[in-house]
Amino acid sequence: MTDLQGKTILLGVTGGIAAYKSAEIVRGFKKLGAQVWVVMTENAQHFITPLTLEVLSQNPVVTGMFPSSGGDYGEVEPGLRPGPASDPSVIDHIALAQRADVLLIAPATANIIGKLANGICDDMLSTIAVATKAPMILAPAMNWVMYEHPRVQANLEKLKAFGVQVIEPDAGFLACQMEGRGRLPDPEVIVSFVVDFLRRRQRLLGKKVLVTAGPTREPIDPVRFISNRSSGRMGYAIARVARQWGAEVFLISGPSSLPIPDGVHFTRVETAEEMREAVLKHFPEVDILIKAAAVADYRVRDVKDQKIKKQNGQLILELEKTPDILEELGRRKGDKVLVGFAAETERLLTHAEEKLRRKNLDFVVVNDVSRKDAGFEVETNAIQIIHRNGKVADFPLMTKEKVAEVILEEVLKLKAD
């Protein structure tokens, strides 16, 4: 296992019976050379003492917002003071939040998950979680009925959409004498997950990635438009994973209700022309372009200034082609990696191969949008990837997050050649 020399792990411990495992988690990180700081909630201290984790981490344990609630933490490295006694100019949660390479919360109770999903900061741990730009990993542990509650699952999905990593709990015999999914995984599993996550964060380090996502809207009049069913999920997932792998990410999105992934440069657009202008603005500075947006192929030639009133007879709209952004990029690409999508309903490979050649792509991602479990407006996708050399790779139905990883793996293979 790769060591963690020079890395700072911020471990949040919340009030569940699995808090006792935090001692072995700290030991695991220390064995790999990490600097470990522990933040405990008030309830966590009923299950394991701060002194235990202080001895194992070799750092003061933060147990409250103020010295009176958590004690005087003594002499601490300048600039990293978990108590306000030594330097009033340094704020506790900011000092810790800025230093961390990763924030791991294990165990993560339903309570802390709910707070983080809704931006509530009412103790030291939740405040640090909102104040840090470090990636966050949660290891939920609770009664299986609580874990499967729709509100808890909704909160986890909301956090995942922001880029939070979740270590799924194990199934088995629980402290409540029930069996089900809710056990905190073994400390070795959690430590290994964090190590692998930090390793992945180096994969695109130093690269700049531009991703387009969502639909575009072409106006008909002030209240109507032409658009499509794209939700933006695929593009947002690619942007999120690219950022997690260390890239500087530019996400250009058409209308979407999805939360903006943390740490990306975000531009909102409406029309195909607006998307073209935004893409060309960033084109010179990026290394990789992944065009996942479903850009409208046509727009209304004569957009009305006033709402078109209902009347007898037909309404005929004259349409004209929108700019082909991907084809224009293909002419300019040089040594940049350019990836396109082909959302098809028939003759998938034939149409995709033609698009690959005509638009000078490095590879094209093909998906059958006529399927109910793939393509638009769903959480899953089943894709094929066609390369310039004619190689076709088939992938099974998987989450769009996993599809994003597959696509970026293929990009890395190209960069390695």
URDA-V304509 format. One record per backbone hydrogen bond with DSSP energy under -1.0 kcal/mol. NH is the residue of the N-H (numbers start at 1). CO is the residue of the C=O. If there is no record, write none. Layout:
nh:NH co:CO
nh:NH co:CO
This chain:
nh:4 co:32
nh:7 co:4
nh:9 co:35
nh:10 co:102
nh:11 co:37
nh:12 co:104
nh:13 co:39
nh:14 co:107
nh:16 co:14
nh:19 co:16
nh:20 co:17
nh:21 co:18
nh:22 co:19
nh:23 co:20
nh:25 co:21
nh:26 co:22
nh:27 co:23
nh:28 co:24
nh:29 co:25
nh:30 co:26
nh:31 co:27
nh:33 co:30
nh:34 co:29
nh:35 co:7
nh:37 co:9
nh:39 co:11
nh:40 co:62
nh:41 co:13
nh:45 co:41
nh:46 co:43
nh:47 co:44
nh:48 co:44
nh:53 co:49
nh:54 co:50
nh:55 co:51
nh:56 co:52
nh:57 co:53
nh:58 co:54
nh:62 co:38
nh:69 co:66
nh:70 co:66
nh:71 co:67
nh:80 co:77
nh:90 co:87
nh:95 co:91
nh:96 co:92
nh:97 co:93
nh:98 co:94
nh:100 co:96
nh:101 co:8
nh:102 co:8
nh:103 co:135
nh:104 co:10
nh:105 co:137
nh:106 co:12
nh:108 co:139
nh:113 co:109
nh:114 co:110
nh:115 co:111
nh:116 co:112
nh:117 co:113
nh:118 co:114
nh:120 co:115
nh:127 co:123
nh:128 co:124
nh:129 co:125
nh:130 co:126
nh:131 co:127
nh:132 co:128
nh:137 co:103
nh:138 co:165
nh:139 co:105
nh:141 co:108
nh:142 co:182
nh:147 co:143
nh:148 co:144
nh:149 co:146
nh:153 co:149
nh:154 co:150
nh:155 co:151
nh:156 co:152
nh:157 co:153
nh:158 co:154
nh:159 co:155
nh:160 co:156
nh:161 co:157
nh:163 co:160
nh:164 co:159
nh:165 co:136
nh:167 co:138
nh:170 co:183
nh:172 co:180
nh:174 co:178
nh:177 co:174
nh:180 co:172
nh:182 co:170
nh:183 co:170
nh:190 co:186
nh:191 co:187
nh:192 co:188
nh:193 co:189
nh:194 co:190
nh:195 co:191
nh:196 co:192
nh:197 co:193
nh:198 co:194
nh:199 co:195
nh:200 co:196
nh:201 co:197
nh:202 co:199
nh:203 co:200
nh:204 co:245
nh:207 co:204
nh:209 co:248
nh:210 co:288
nh:211 co:250
nh:212 co:290
nh:213 co:252
nh:217 co:270
nh:218 co:226
nh:220 co:224
nh:221 co:224
nh:226 co:218
nh:236 co:232
nh:237 co:233
nh:238 co:234
nh:239 co:235
nh:240 co:236
nh:241 co:237
nh:242 co:238
nh:243 co:239
nh:244 co:240
nh:245 co:241
nh:246 co:243
nh:247 co:242
nh:248 co:207
nh:250 co:209
nh:251 co:265
nh:252 co:211
nh:253 co:267
nh:254 co:213
nh:262 co:162
nh:264 co:261
nh:265 co:249
nh:267 co:251
nh:269 co:253
nh:275 co:271
nh:276 co:272
nh:277 co:273
nh:278 co:274
nh:279 co:275
nh:280 co:276
nh:281 co:277
nh:282 co:278
nh:283 co:279
nh:285 co:282
nh:286 co:283
nh:287 co:208
nh:288 co:208
nh:289 co:337
nh:290 co:210
nh:291 co:339
nh:292 co:212
nh:292 co:290
nh:294 co:214
nh:295 co:293
nh:299 co:320
nh:301 co:318
nh:304 co:220
nh:320 co:299
nh:322 co:297
nh:325 co:323
nh:328 co:324
nh:329 co:325
nh:330 co:326
nh:331 co:327
nh:333 co:329
nh:336 co:333
nh:337 co:287
nh:339 co:289
nh:340 co:363
nh:342 co:365
nh:344 co:367
nh:351 co:347
nh:352 co:348
nh:353 co:349
nh:354 co:350
nh:355 co:351
nh:356 co:352
nh:357 co:353
nh:358 co:354
nh:359 co:355
nh:361 co:356
nh:362 co:338
nh:364 co:386
nh:365 co:340
nh:366 co:384
nh:367 co:342
nh:369 co:344
nh:371 co:368
nh:381 co:398
nh:384 co:366
nh:385 co:393
nh:386 co:364
nh:387 co:391
nh:388 co:362
nh:390 co:387
nh:393 co:385
nh:395 co:383
nh:398 co:381
nh:400 co:379
nh:403 co:399
nh:404 co:400
nh:405 co:401
nh:406 co:402
nh:407 co:403
nh:408 co:404
nh:409 co:405
nh:410 co:406
nh:411 co:407
nh:412 co:408
nh:413 co:409
nh:414 co:410
nh:415 co:411
nh:416 co:412
nh:417 co:413
